[in-house]
Amino acid sequence: MDASTLLKNKDLILENLQFIIKKIKFDVELSLNIASNDAFNTAMLYGFANTIIYSLMSALSYKYKVYPKIDISCDFNKTKTSLYLRLTLSINLLLTILFLVKISSTYLKIKKGSVINVRTSNRIINENNNG
């Protein structure tokens, strides 16, 4: 397909992509140990990190299935910050097959030139009068 065909059908393509993206499960494992030379800076960084990370997790879990395991701590005796992040994406095999079927049927409809969700007439659905 060329770019103009894809642009004409972008809503349909995005709808199919959103179907699979909404079904992905995100497992986030985060371990952050904040440290610096100054105790004040360590405490400020700790508060900033908590605000950013938990706000990000909240925003992600609003749209997607996110299962976070977060551990943020301060260490006033060390001078280097350590970070461990593990992100796992998981999806059901049946949903993947269903997604492939939807994409292939969408591709065939676009290839044939048929337009989806368009009626053959401008008449109101279930209209009773014939005049």
N, C-alpha and C positions, 0 to 999 in steps of 0.2 A: 504494500500500500504506500501511497505517497503522503507527503506531509499535509496536503490540503484535505485529504480524506480523513486523516487522523484528527486534524483541527475541527472539522465539521462534526465529528463524533466524539469529541473529547469528554463530554458529560457522561456518555455511556461507558467509555473506557475508565474514567475515574470512578464511576459507580461500581464497576467490577473490581477495581483495585481496592477500593474501600471495604468491600465485602471481605476480602482476605486479610487486610491489615487489621480490621476490628477483631478478627478471630485469633490473632497471634498473641501468645502469652509471653510476657517479658519477666524473667526472673533476674532481679538486680541484687547483687551482693556487693556491699560497699563497706570497706573498713578504712577509716581515716584517722590517723593519729597526728594531731597538730602540735607542733613544737617550734619554738624560736628562742632567741637569746633573751628577750624581754618578756616578762610574765604578762604585762599589759597587752602587748601585741599578740601573744598567744591567746589570751582571753577574747580579744577583739576578733581574731581570725576564727576562733571557735564559734562565736555567735554568728559571724558572717557565713561560715560554712553551713551551719544548721539552717539558717534562713534560706539560703540558695538551694541546698539539696532537698529539703523537705518541700519547698515550694515547687521545685521541678518534679518531684515524685507525685505531688498532688495534681499538678497539671497533666502529667502523663496518665495517671490513673483515671482521670476524668474521661478520656477518650479510649484508652486501651486497658487491657488486663495486665496490671503491673503488680508483682509480688516482691516488694522490697525487703531486704534484710540489711539494715543500716546500723553501723556502729561508728559513732564519731566520739573521739576522746581527746583530752588534752594531756600533754606530758611536759611538765615544767622543768624537768631535769635534762631533757635532750635538746638539741638545736636543729635537728632535721625532721621535716614532716614526712610521714610515710603514707602511701595510698595504695590500697588494693581494691580493684574493681573487676567484677566478673558479671558479664551480661549474657544471659542465655535466652534464646528465642526458641519457642516451641509451638508447633502447629499440628493439628490432627491430620492424619493421612487422608481420611475420608473427606475432610474439608478441602484439602489440596486437590483431590480428584474432582470434587464438585466445582471448584474454582476453574480448573482446566476445561471442564465441560462448558461452563458459562462463557469463558473467554473464547472457546472455539465456536460456540453458537453465535456469539456477538461478531466474531470475525467473518463468519459466513453471511450473516445478515448485512454487514457493511459491504462485503465483497459483492453480494447480489444487488446492492443498491436499494434495498428495502429500508424504509424508515420505521422505526419502532414507536409504538404508542400513538399512532395516527389512525383515525377512523377513516373509512371510505366515504363518508358523507358528513355534511355539516349539520345534519339533523340531530336533535336532542335524543339522547339515549332513552329508550322506553317511551317514545313519543306516541300518543294514541291517535292523533288525528292524521288523516291522509291528505289533507288539503294543503 
